[in-house]
Amino acid sequence: MAAKIKKGDTVIVLAGKDKGQEGVVLKVQPKEGRLVVKGINLVKRHVKASMADPEGGIRTQEAALDVSNVAVRDPQTGKPTRVGFKVLADGRKVRVAKRSGVQIDV
């Protein structure tokens, strides 16, 4: 199955504490159905000091979101859109925005 959301896509959060915000996808976990978005769903983690990190403390980092809570940003309108697929004349399969019909993959 082809991925509808990929690393590097700009997405808009549809639900949760960061609803309405947008960010770039840093990591996709397809088996879990989750993804990590830069600057979204920030949580604090207590880190113990170790040889690699001699100074422990409280770190703020992004936590994974469920894929259903985000939508790809339409390249033309800037609004959230669903993603469809289209086969081009040269045989390539590309992602397209359902809202405007614009090609997402370049």
N, CA, C and O atoms as a printed pandas DataFrame, in Angstrom:
     atom_number atom_name residue_name chain_id  residue_number  x_coord  y_coord  z_coord
0              1         N          MET        A               1    0.840   -1.195    0.000
1              2        CA          MET        A               1    0.000    0.000    0.000
2              3         C          MET        A               1    0.878    1.250    0.000
3              4         O          MET        A               1    1.873    1.317    0.721
4              5         N          ALA        A               2    0.513    2.211   -0.792
5              6        CA          ALA        A               2    1.278    3.457   -0.878
6              7         C          ALA        A               2    0.957    4.351    0.321
7              8         O          ALA        A               2   -0.170    4.361    0.814
8              9         N          ALA        A               3    1.943    5.090    0.775
9             10        CA          ALA        A               3    1.769    5.979    1.924
10            11         C          ALA        A               3    1.113    7.281    1.490
11            12         O          ALA        A               3    1.541    7.908    0.521
12            13         N          LYS        A               4    0.075    7.682    2.207
13            14        CA          LYS        A               4   -0.595    8.935    1.877
14            15         C          LYS        A               4    0.120   10.127    2.496
15            16         O          LYS        A               4    0.081   11.226    1.943
16            17         N          ILE        A               5    0.779    9.922    3.651
17            18        CA          ILE        A               5    1.557   10.976    4.291
18            19         C          ILE        A               5    2.988   10.484    4.401
19            20         O          ILE        A               5    3.239    9.376    4.876
20            21         N          LYS        A               6    3.927   11.313    3.958
21            22        CA          LYS        A               6    5.341   10.932    3.953
22            23         C          LYS        A               6    6.171   11.931    4.744
23            24         O          LYS        A               6    5.717   13.036    5.044
24            25         N          LYS        A               7    7.386   11.533    5.077
25            26        CA          LYS        A               7    8.338   12.408    5.759
26            27         C          LYS        A               7    8.584   13.637    4.879
27            28         O          LYS        A               7    8.796   13.517    3.672
28            29         N          GLY        A               8    8.552   14.819    5.499
29            30        CA          GLY        A               8    8.771   16.058    4.756
30            31         C          GLY        A               8    7.495   16.761    4.337
31            32         O          GLY        A               8    7.543   17.920    3.927
32            33         N          ASP        A               9    6.343   16.085    4.430
33            34        CA          ASP        A               9    5.065   16.716    4.087
34            35         C          ASP        A               9    4.696   17.758    5.140
35            36         O          ASP        A               9    5.032   17.602    6.314
36            37         N          THR        A              10    4.011   18.808    4.727
37            38        CA          THR        A              10    3.452   19.780    5.665
38            39         C          THR        A              10    2.032   19.342    5.976
39            40         O          THR        A              10    1.209   19.168    5.076
40            41         N          VAL        A              11    1.754   19.165    7.270
41            42        CA          VAL        A              11    0.431   18.691    7.685
42            43         C          VAL        A              11   -0.209   19.682    8.648
43            44         O          VAL        A              11    0.471   20.497    9.272
44            45         N          ILE        A              12   -1.537   19.593    8.754
45            46        CA          ILE        A              12   -2.317   20.424    9.668
46            47         C          ILE        A              12   -2.983   19.490   10.668
47            48         O          ILE        A              12   -3.560   18.472   10.286
48            49         N          VAL        A              13   -2.902   19.841   11.959
49            50        CA          VAL        A              13   -3.490   19.020   13.016
50            51         C          VAL        A              13   -4.989   19.270   13.073
51            52         O          VAL        A              13   -5.432   20.416   13.149
52            53         N          LEU        A              14   -5.779   18.182   13.036
53            54        CA          LEU        A              14   -7.239   18.285   13.022
54            55         C          LEU        A              14   -7.869   18.115   14.395
55            56         O          LEU        A              14   -8.986   18.581   14.620
56            57         N          ALA        A              15   -7.167   17.450   15.324
57            58        CA          ALA        A              15   -7.742   17.176   16.642
58            59         C          ALA        A              15   -6.648   17.167   17.694
59            60         O          ALA        A              15   -5.480   16.917   17.394
60            61         N          GLY        A              16   -7.040   17.442   18.936
61            62        CA          GLY        A              16   -6.098   17.402   20.040
62            63         C          GLY        A              16   -5.701   18.783   20.518
63            64         O          GLY        A              16   -6.270   19.791   20.099
64            65         N          LYS        A              17   -4.712   18.816   21.406
65            66        CA          LYS        A              17   -4.319   20.088   22.027
66            67         C          LYS        A              17   -3.681   21.065   21.050
67            68         O          LYS        A              17   -3.666   22.268   21.311
68            69         N          ASP        A              18   -3.156   20.577   19.935
69            70        CA          ASP        A              18   -2.513   21.432   18.936
70            71         C          ASP        A              18   -3.368   21.628   17.693
71            72         O          ASP        A              18   -2.837   21.908   16.618
72            73         N          LYS        A              19   -4.682   21.484   17.822
73            74        CA          LYS        A              19   -5.589   21.604   16.684
74            75         C          LYS        A              19   -5.402   22.939   15.965
75            76         O          LYS        A              19   -5.340   23.993   16.597
76            77         N          GLY        A              20   -5.313   22.876   14.613
77            78        CA          GLY        A              20   -5.166   24.075   13.806
78            79         C          GLY        A              20   -3.723   24.428   13.472
79            80         O          GLY        A              20   -3.475   25.209   12.554
80            81         N          GLN        A              21   -2.773   23.863   14.205
81            82        CA          GLN        A              21   -1.361   24.164   13.940
82            83         C          GLN        A              21   -0.854   23.317   12.786
83            84         O          GLN        A              21   -1.416   22.268   12.474
84            85         N          GLU        A              22    0.209   23.783   12.160
85            86        CA          GLU        A              22    0.796   22.991   11.080
86            87         C          GLU        A              22    2.290   22.834   11.300
87            88         O          GLU        A              22    2.929   23.658   11.954
88            89         N          GLY        A              23    2.831   21.767   10.746
89            90        CA          GLY        A              23    4.254   21.475   10.887
90            91         C          GLY        A              23    4.690   20.455    9.854
91            92         O          GLY        A              23    3.878   19.942    9.085
92            93         N          VAL        A              24    5.978   20.170    9.848
93            94        CA          VAL        A              24    6.570   19.238    8.883
94            95         C          VAL        A              24    6.733   17.874    9.542
95            96         O          VAL        A              24    7.156   17.781   10.695
96            97         N          VAL        A              25    6.397   16.817    8.809
97            98        CA          VAL        A              25    6.514   15.456    9.320
98            99         C          VAL        A              25    7.991   15.084    9.423
99           100         O          VAL        A              25    8.730   15.162    8.441
100          101         N          LEU        A              26    8.417   14.673   10.636
101          102        CA          LEU        A              26    9.801   14.272   10.867
102          103         C          LEU        A              26    9.990   12.766   10.727
103          104         O          LEU        A              26   11.030   12.304   10.257
104          105         N          LYS        A              27    8.972   12.003   11.139
105          106        CA          LYS        A              27    9.099   10.548   11.179
106          107         C          LYS        A              27    7.722    9.925   10.993
107          108         O          LYS        A              27    6.734   10.416   11.538
108          109         N          VAL        A              28    7.657    8.839   10.219
109          110        CA          VAL        A              28    6.405    8.128   10.000
110          111         C          VAL        A              28    6.571    6.698   10.498
111          112         O          VAL        A              28    7.567    6.040   10.196
112          113         N          GLN        A              29    5.587    6.219   11.265
113          114        CA          GLN        A              29    5.582    4.846   11.771
114          115         C          GLN        A              29    4.357    4.145   11.190
115          116         O          GLN        A              29    3.315    4.090   11.843
116          117         N          PRO        A              30    4.464    3.603    9.962
117          118        CA          PRO        A              30    3.284    3.057    9.288
118          119         C          PRO        A              30    2.640    1.860    9.993
119          120         O          PRO        A              30    1.419    1.712    9.954
120          121         N          LYS        A              31    3.437    1.010   10.632
121          122        CA          LYS        A              31    2.858   -0.166   11.308
122          123         C          LYS        A              31    2.004    0.230   12.498
123          124         O          LYS        A              31    1.002   -0.421   12.794
124          125         N          GLU        A              32    2.401    1.306   13.187
125          126        CA          GLU        A              32    1.633    1.794   14.339
126          127         C          GLU        A              32    0.556    2.797   13.931
127          128         O          GLU        A              32   -0.338    3.100   14.722
128          129         N          GLY        A              33    0.633    3.314   12.703
129          130        CA          GLY        A              33   -0.329    4.319   12.242
130          131         C          GLY        A              33   -0.113    5.657   12.914
131          132         O          GLY        A              33   -1.068    6.387   13.180
132          133         N          ARG        A              34    1.157    5.984   13.193
133          134        CA          ARG        A              34    1.478    7.216   13.893
134          135         C          ARG        A              34    2.572    7.980   13.162
135          136         O          ARG        A              34    3.270    7.419   12.318
136          137         N          LEU        A              35    2.720    9.263   13.489
137          138        CA          LEU        A              35    3.785   10.073   12.918
138          139         C          LEU        A              35    4.201   11.155   13.895
139          140         O          LEU        A              35    3.455   11.503   14.811
140          141         N          VAL        A              36    5.408   11.687   13.690
141          142        CA          VAL        A              36    5.951   12.741   14.539
142          143         C          VAL        A              36    6.046   14.006   13.696
143          144         O          VAL        A              36    6.601   13.990   12.598
144          145         N          VAL        A              37    5.496   15.109   14.224
145          146        CA          VAL        A              37    5.473   16.385   13.505
146          147         C          VAL        A              37    6.299   17.402   14.297
147          148         O          VAL        A              37    6.169   17.506   15.517
148          149         N          LYS        A              38    7.145   18.144   13.594
149          150        CA          LYS        A              38    8.035   19.112   14.239
150          151         C          LYS        A              38    7.239   20.206   14.954
151          152         O          LYS        A              38    6.399   20.877   14.355
152          153         N          GLY        A              39    7.527   20.369   16.259
153          154        CA          GLY        A              39    6.902   21.427   17.054
154          155         C          GLY        A              39    5.482   21.148   17.500
155          156         O          GLY        A              39    4.838   22.021   18.081
156          157         N          ILE        A              40    4.972   19.939   17.238
157          158        CA          ILE        A              40    3.591   19.590   17.590
158          159         C          ILE        A              40    3.595   18.453   18.623
159          160         O          ILE        A              40    4.461   17.580   18.578
160          161         N          ASN        A              41    2.637   18.464   19.543
161          162        CA          ASN        A              41    2.480   17.437   20.570
162          163         C          ASN        A              41    3.745   17.323   21.423
163          164         O          ASN        A              41    4.283   16.232   21.613
164          165         N          LEU        A              42    4.205   18.455   21.928
165          166        CA          LEU        A              42    5.411   18.482   22.743
166          167         C          LEU        A              42    5.130   17.922   24.137
167          168         O          LEU        A              42    4.127   18.260   24.766
168          169         N          VAL        A              43    6.037   17.056   24.607
169          170        CA          VAL        A              43    5.939   16.465   25.941
170          171         C          VAL        A              43    7.271   16.630   26.645
171          172         O          VAL        A              43    8.305   16.817   26.004
172          173         N          LYS        A              44    7.239   16.559   27.967
173          174        CA          LYS        A              44    8.475   16.658   28.751
174          175         C          LYS        A              44    8.894   15.261   29.182
175          176         O          LYS        A              44    8.074   14.467   29.643
176          177         N          ARG        A              45   10.185   14.972   29.023
177          178        CA          ARG        A              45   10.741   13.675   29.394
178          179         C          ARG        A              45   11.870   13.896   30.397
179          180         O          ARG        A              45   12.710   14.778   30.220
180          181         N          HIS        A              46   11.877   13.088   31.446
181          182        CA          HIS        A              46   12.948   13.141   32.429
182          183         C          HIS        A              46   14.073   12.241   31.944
183          184         O          HIS        A              46   13.873   11.043   31.742
184          185         N          VAL        A              47   15.267   12.822   31.753
185          186        CA          VAL        A              47   16.406   12.087   31.211
186          187         C          VAL        A              47   17.449   11.922   32.310
187          188         O          VAL        A              47   17.869   12.894   32.938
188          189         N          LYS        A              48   17.858   10.679   32.530
189          190        CA          LYS        A              48   18.874   10.386   33.526
190          191         C          LYS        A              48   20.254   10.654   32.930
191          192         O          LYS        A              48   20.474   10.385   31.749
192          193         N          ALA        A              49   21.175   11.173   33.716
193          194        CA          ALA        A              49   22.531   11.427   33.247
194          195         C          ALA        A              49   23.214   10.107   32.919
195          196         O          ALA        A              49   23.044    9.116   33.630
196          197         N          SER        A              50   23.994   10.100   31.828
197          198        CA          SER        A              50   24.707    8.891   31.414
198          199         C          SER        A              50   26.042    9.300   30.803
199          200         O          SER        A              50   26.385   10.482   30.775
200          201         N          MET        A              51   26.796    8.310   30.313
201          202        CA          MET        A              51   28.086    8.610   29.685
202          203         C          MET        A              51   27.876    9.437   28.406
203          204         O          MET        A              51   28.640   10.362   28.131
204          205         N          ALA        A              52   26.843    9.101   27.635
205          206        CA          ALA        A              52   26.574    9.829   26.397
206          207         C          ALA        A              52   26.061   11.237   26.675
207          208         O          ALA        A              52   26.396   12.188   25.967
208          209         N          ASP        A              53   25.248   11.352   27.713
209          210        CA          ASP        A              53   24.667   12.639   28.083
210          211         C          ASP        A              53   24.972   12.901   29.556
211          212         O          ASP        A              53   24.178   12.530   30.421
212          213         N          PRO        A              54   26.123   13.541   29.861
213          214        CA          PRO        A              54   26.514   13.696   31.261
214          215         C          PRO        A              54   25.564   14.573   32.073
215          216         O          PRO        A              54   25.525   14.484   33.300
216          217         N          GLU        A              55   24.803   15.417   31.387
217          218        CA          GLU        A              55   23.867   16.274   32.102
218          219         C          GLU        A              55   22.444   15.803   31.845
219          220         O          GLU        A              55   21.933   15.950   30.735
220          221         N          GLY        A              56   21.814   15.249   32.841
221          222        CA          GLY        A              56   20.422   14.819   32.714
222          223         C          GLY        A              56   19.512   16.016   32.869
223          224         O          GLY        A              56   19.961   17.160   32.801
224          225         N          GLY        A              57   18.232   15.755   33.076
225          226        CA          GLY        A              57   17.297   16.848   33.302
226          227         C          GLY        A              57   15.990   16.595   32.578
227          228         O          GLY        A              57   15.703   15.477   32.150
228          229         N          ILE        A              58   15.213   17.639   32.450
229          230        CA          ILE        A              58   13.906   17.529   31.802
230          231         C          ILE        A              58   14.038   18.070   30.385
231          232         O          ILE        A              58   14.433   19.220   30.193
232          233         N          ARG        A              59   13.711   17.254   29.400
233          234        CA          ARG        A              59   13.819   17.610   27.983
234          235         C          ARG        A              59   12.417   17.713   27.378
235          236         O          ARG        A              59   11.523   16.943   27.729
236          237         N          THR        A              60   12.235   18.659   26.478
237          238        CA          THR        A              60   10.988   18.785   25.736
238          239         C          THR        A              60   11.211   18.198   24.345
239          240         O          THR        A              60   12.157   18.572   23.652
240          241         N          GLN        A              61   10.332   17.273   23.940
241          242        CA          GLN        A              61   10.466   16.652   22.628
242          243         C          GLN        A              61    9.098   16.364   22.039
243          244         O          GLN        A              61    8.086   16.398   22.740
244          245         N          GLU        A              62    9.076   16.078   20.736
245          246        CA          GLU        A              62    7.824   15.771   20.055
246          247         C          GLU        A              62    7.436   14.318   20.322
247          248         O          GLU        A              62    8.285   13.427   20.319
248          249         N          ALA        A              63    6.147   14.091   20.551
249          250        CA          ALA        A              63    5.624   12.738   20.698
250          251         C          ALA        A              63    4.810   12.408   19.451
251          252         O          ALA        A              63    4.381   13.303   18.723
252          253         N          ALA        A              64    4.602   11.119   19.213
253          254        CA          ALA        A              64    3.887   10.679   18.012
254          255         C          ALA        A              64    2.399   11.018   18.100
255          256         O          ALA        A              64    1.801   11.000   19.176
256          257         N          LEU        A              65    1.822   11.326   16.937
257          258        CA          LEU        A              65    0.384   11.583   16.792
258          259         C          LEU        A              65   -0.221   10.470   15.960
259          260         O          LEU        A              65    0.486    9.824   15.187
260          261         N          ASP        A              66   -1.513   10.235   16.102
261          262        CA          ASP        A              66   -2.182    9.281   15.231
262          263         C          ASP        A              66   -2.377    9.921   13.854
263          264         O          ASP        A              66   -2.656   11.116   13.749
264          265         N          VAL        A              67   -2.228    9.117   12.810
265          266        CA          VAL        A              67   -2.344    9.627   11.435
266          267         C          VAL        A              67   -3.724   10.230   11.186
267          268         O          VAL        A              67   -3.854   11.173   10.406
268          269         N          SER        A              68   -4.759    9.693   11.842
269          270        CA          SER        A              68   -6.122   10.183   11.618
270          271         C          SER        A              68   -6.332   11.599   12.138
271          272         O          SER        A              68   -7.310   12.251   11.773
272          273         N          ASN        A              69   -5.424   12.086   12.991
273          274        CA          ASN        A              69   -5.574   13.422   13.568
274          275         C          ASN        A              69   -4.880   14.522   12.767
275          276         O          ASN        A              69   -4.877   15.681   13.183
276          277         N          VAL        A              70   -4.293   14.170   11.621
277          278        CA          VAL        A              70   -3.647   15.171   10.776
278          279         C          VAL        A              70   -4.117   15.015    9.338
279          280         O          VAL        A              70   -4.588   13.952    8.934
280          281         N          ALA        A              71   -3.981   16.102    8.569
281          282        CA          ALA        A              71   -4.298   16.081    7.139
282          283         C          ALA        A              71   -3.208   16.850    6.410
283          284         O          ALA        A              71   -2.651   17.814    6.936
284          285         N          VAL        A              72   -2.915   16.416    5.201
285          286        CA          VAL        A              72   -1.904   17.083    4.384
286          287         C          VAL        A              72   -2.408   18.476    4.014
287          288         O          VAL        A              72   -3.594   18.673    3.752
288          289         N          ARG        A              73   -1.480   19.438    3.998
289          290        CA          ARG        A              73   -1.821   20.824    3.615
290          291         C          ARG        A              73   -1.871   20.907    2.096
291          292         O          ARG        A              73   -0.923   20.516    1.415
292          293         N          ASP        A              74   -2.982   21.419    1.567
293          294        CA          ASP        A              74   -3.147   21.558    0.115
294          295         C          ASP        A              74   -2.136   22.579   -0.406
295          296         O          ASP        A              74   -2.094   23.702    0.097
296          297         N          PRO        A              75   -1.317   22.217   -1.408
297          298        CA          PRO        A              75   -0.304   23.147   -1.908
298          299         C          PRO        A              75   -0.883   24.424   -2.532
299          300         O          PRO        A              75   -0.215   25.458   -2.558
300          301         N          GLN        A              76   -2.117   24.354   -3.031
301          302        CA          GLN        A              76   -2.710   25.516   -3.703
302          303         C          GLN        A              76   -3.466   26.421   -2.736
303          304         O          GLN        A              76   -3.277   27.638   -2.751
304          305         N          THR        A              77   -4.327   25.832   -1.888
305          306        CA          THR        A              77   -5.181   26.636   -1.012
306          307         C          THR        A              77   -4.634   26.804    0.400
307          308         O          THR        A              77   -5.003   27.754    1.091
308          309         N          GLY        A              78   -3.759   25.898    0.844
309          310        CA          GLY        A              78   -3.223   25.964    2.202
310          311         C          GLY        A              78   -4.147   25.386    3.245
311          312         O          GLY        A              78   -3.866   25.483    4.439
312          313         N          LYS        A              79   -5.256   24.780    2.816
313          314        CA          LYS        A              79   -6.212   24.168    3.739
314          315         C          LYS        A              79   -5.967   22.664    3.826
315          316         O          LYS        A              79   -5.293   22.102    2.964
316          317         N          PRO        A              80   -6.508   21.997    4.861
317          318        CA          PRO        A              80   -6.336   20.547    4.959
318          319         C          PRO        A              80   -7.044   19.837    3.810
319          320         O          PRO        A              80   -8.118   20.262    3.383
320          321         N          THR        A              81   -6.447   18.761    3.312
321          322        CA          THR        A              81   -7.041   18.014    2.210
322          323         C          THR        A              81   -6.784   16.533    2.374
323          324         O          THR        A              81   -5.841   16.125    3.052
324          325         N          ARG        A              82   -7.625   15.737    1.751
325          326        CA          ARG        A              82   -7.381   14.297    1.684
326          327         C          ARG        A              82   -6.429   14.052    0.519
327          328         O          ARG        A              82   -6.233   14.919   -0.332
328          329         N          VAL        A              83   -5.846   12.867    0.494
329          330        CA          VAL        A              83   -4.863   12.543   -0.533
330          331         C          VAL        A              83   -5.391   11.416   -1.404
331          332         O          VAL        A              83   -5.896   10.410   -0.905
332          333         N          GLY        A              84   -5.267   11.600   -2.719
333          334        CA          GLY        A              84   -5.630   10.562   -3.675
334          335         C          GLY        A              84   -4.427   10.211   -4.523
335          336         O          GLY        A              84   -3.357   10.800   -4.370
336          337         N          PHE        A              85   -4.601    9.256   -5.415
337          338        CA          PHE        A              85   -3.510    8.835   -6.287
338          339         C          PHE        A              85   -3.930    8.945   -7.735
339          340         O          PHE        A              85   -5.107    8.809   -8.070
340          341         N          LYS        A              86   -2.939    9.196   -8.600
341          342        CA          LYS        A              86   -3.200    9.339  -10.030
342          343         C          LYS        A              86   -1.987    8.776  -10.770
343          344         O          LYS        A              86   -0.848    9.003  -10.362
344          345         N          VAL        A              87   -2.232    8.046  -11.852
345          346        CA          VAL        A              87   -1.144    7.519  -12.664
346          347         C          VAL        A              87   -0.944    8.452  -13.844
347          348         O          VAL        A              87   -1.874    8.714  -14.606
348          349         N          LEU        A              88    0.285    8.957  -13.992
349          350        CA          LEU        A              88    0.601    9.879  -15.075
350          351         C          LEU        A              88    0.820    9.125  -16.386
351          352         O          LEU        A              88    0.898    7.897  -16.399
352          353         N          ALA        A              89    0.918    9.864  -17.474
353          354        CA          ALA        A              89    1.102    9.274  -18.803
354          355         C          ALA        A              89    2.391    8.465  -18.897
355          356         O          ALA        A              89    2.459    7.479  -19.631
356          357         N          ASP        A              90    3.425    8.891  -18.143
357          358        CA          ASP        A              90    4.701    8.157  -18.185
358          359         C          ASP        A              90    4.719    6.940  -17.261
359          360         O          ASP        A              90    5.745    6.269  -17.149
360          361         N          GLY        A              91    3.594    6.646  -16.597
361          362        CA          GLY        A              91    3.480    5.447  -15.759
362          363         C          GLY        A              91    3.760    5.670  -14.284
363          364         O          GLY        A              91    3.607    4.747  -13.485
364          365         N          ARG        A              92    4.174    6.894  -13.899
365          366        CA          ARG        A              92    4.442    7.167  -12.485
366          367         C          ARG        A              92    3.134    7.337  -11.720
367          368         O          ARG        A              92    2.171    7.909  -12.229
368          369         N          LYS        A              93    3.116    6.825  -10.479
369          370        CA          LYS        A              93    1.966    6.987   -9.600
370          371         C          LYS        A              93    2.287    8.128   -8.639
371          372         O          LYS        A              93    3.269    8.055   -7.901
372          373         N          VAL        A              94    1.472    9.177   -8.639
373          374        CA          VAL        A              94    1.731   10.354   -7.806
374          375         C          VAL        A              94    0.545   10.627   -6.889
375          376         O          VAL        A              94   -0.580   10.201   -7.150
376          377         N          ARG        A              95    0.828   11.350   -5.806
377          378        CA          ARG        A              95   -0.224   11.763   -4.881
378          379         C          ARG        A              95   -0.815   13.085   -5.352
379          380         O          ARG        A              95   -0.089   13.966   -5.811
380          381         N          VAL        A              96   -2.130   13.222   -5.237
381          382        CA          VAL        A              96   -2.805   14.469   -5.595
382          383         C          VAL        A              96   -3.723   14.893   -4.456
383          384         O          VAL        A              96   -4.250   14.056   -3.724
384          385         N          ALA        A              97   -3.908   16.219   -4.315
385          386        CA          ALA        A              97   -4.801   16.765   -3.302
386          387         C          ALA        A              97   -6.240   16.633   -3.792
387          388         O          ALA        A              97   -6.559   17.066   -4.899
388          389         N          LYS        A              98   -7.108   16.043   -2.979
389          390        CA          LYS        A              98   -8.515   15.874   -3.364
390          391         C          LYS        A              98   -9.245   17.217   -3.441
391          392         O          LYS        A              98  -10.168   17.370   -4.242
392          393         N          ARG        A              99   -8.845   18.186   -2.623
393          394        CA          ARG        A              99   -9.535   19.475   -2.574
394          395         C          ARG        A              99   -9.359   20.256   -3.870
395          396         O          ARG        A              99  -10.332   20.782   -4.411
396          397         N          SER        A             100   -8.114   20.337   -4.380
397          398        CA          SER        A             100   -7.845   21.165   -5.538
398          399         C          SER        A             100   -7.412   20.372   -6.776
399          400         O          SER        A             100   -7.414   20.907   -7.885
400          401         N          GLY        A             101   -7.046   19.112   -6.592
401          402        CA          GLY        A             101   -6.582   18.306   -7.718
402          403         C          GLY        A             101   -5.127   18.538   -8.083
403          404         O          GLY        A             101   -4.648   18.012   -9.088
404          405         N          VAL        A             102   -4.414   19.323   -7.275
405          406        CA          VAL        A             102   -3.018   19.643   -7.543
406          407         C          VAL        A             102   -2.131   18.469   -7.126
407          408         O          VAL        A             102   -2.400   17.794   -6.133
408          409         N          GLN        A             103   -1.083   18.242   -7.891
409          410        CA          GLN        A             103   -0.144   17.165   -7.624
410          411         C          GLN        A             103    0.709   17.522   -6.394
411          412         O          GLN        A             103    1.278   18.612   -6.329
412          413         N          ILE        A             104    0.795   16.600   -5.422
413          414        CA          ILE        A             104    1.589   16.828   -4.219
414          415         C          ILE        A             104    3.036   16.427   -4.469
415          416         O          ILE        A             104    3.951   17.174   -4.121
416          417         N          ASP        A             105    3.258   15.259   -5.067
417          418        CA          ASP        A             105    4.619   14.801   -5.389
418          419         C          ASP        A             105    5.155   15.587   -6.569
419          420         O          ASP        A             105    4.436   15.845   -7.534
420          421         N          VAL        A             106    6.421   15.967   -6.488
421          422        CA          VAL        A             106    7.021   16.751   -7.577
422          423         C          VAL        A             106    7.925   15.873   -8.409
423          424         O          VAL        A             106    8.524   16.344   -9.375
